[in-house]
Amino acid sequence: MAGHSFGGMVACEMAAAYPRRVRRLALIAPLGFWRDAEPVKNWMMVNPTDMPGWVFRDAGSEAAKAMIGPTEPPDAAAAARVKLMWAMGATGKFLWPIPDKGLKKRIHRVTAPTLLVWGKDDRILPPVYSDEFTQRIPGARLQTVADAGHAPQVEQPGAVARMVGEFLGG
């Protein structure tokens, strides 16, 4: 089972609720914990045009530009912004005001071998959160992705595909 960000939190919750059904767990910058000293960025408060700078290490990259969508024609640009706002709003409604929904009370039930993948330059979910997961899931291992922010699978797809593929196939 694999998931990124909100999907990573859901995958971890599923692995905790049904440990016998999950053989391996790959989590890419999963949400689920809160640290007052290093708060998770509330993406619902970010202007959509500023979002690539928060999600990606390089806000000018092709991946970042694709997130915002085309600038022309105007109707395509508006549709892309609406799609992004719906996606961010849907997860934000579940998670905020604080994205700690009690995973720490259940995570001890995760028994599957677990891989954590984190972008070294994650501005949404600081890499220090990987400590929470590696400390709470026995045997969990962390792989950091250089030149990547909160979406390393988009910024460095080859590297992340290799990491996850080797782990899930092993």
TARA-V760904 format. One record per backbone hydrogen bond with DSSP energy under -1.0 kcal/mol. NH is the residue of the N-H (numbers start at 0). CO is the residue of the C=O. Records with the same first field share a line. If there is no record, write none. Layout:
NH = CO, CO
This chain:
2 = 25
4 = 27
6 = 3
8 = 4
9 = 5
10 = 6
11 = 7
12 = 8
13 = 9
14 = 10
15 = 11
16 = 12
17 = 13
20 = 17
24 = 112
25 = 0
26 = 114
27 = 2
28 = 116
30 = 4
40 = 123
42 = 40
44 = 41
45 = 42
49 = 46
53 = 50
54 = 50
55 = 51
60 = 57
64 = 60
65 = 61
66 = 62
67 = 63
68 = 64
76 = 72
77 = 73
78 = 74
79 = 75
80 = 76
81 = 77
82 = 78
83 = 79
84 = 80
85 = 81
86 = 82
87 = 83
88 = 84
89 = 85
90 = 86
91 = 87
92 = 88
94 = 90
95 = 91
104 = 101
105 = 102
106 = 102
108 = 105
109 = 106
114 = 24
115 = 140
116 = 26
117 = 142
119 = 144
120 = 147
121 = 118
128 = 125
129 = 126
130 = 127
132 = 128
133 = 129
134 = 130
135 = 131
136 = 132
139 = 136
140 = 113
142 = 115
144 = 117
149 = 54
153 = 150
154 = 150
155 = 151
159 = 155
160 = 156
161 = 157
162 = 158
163 = 159
164 = 160
165 = 161
166 = 162
167 = 163
168 = 164
169 = 165
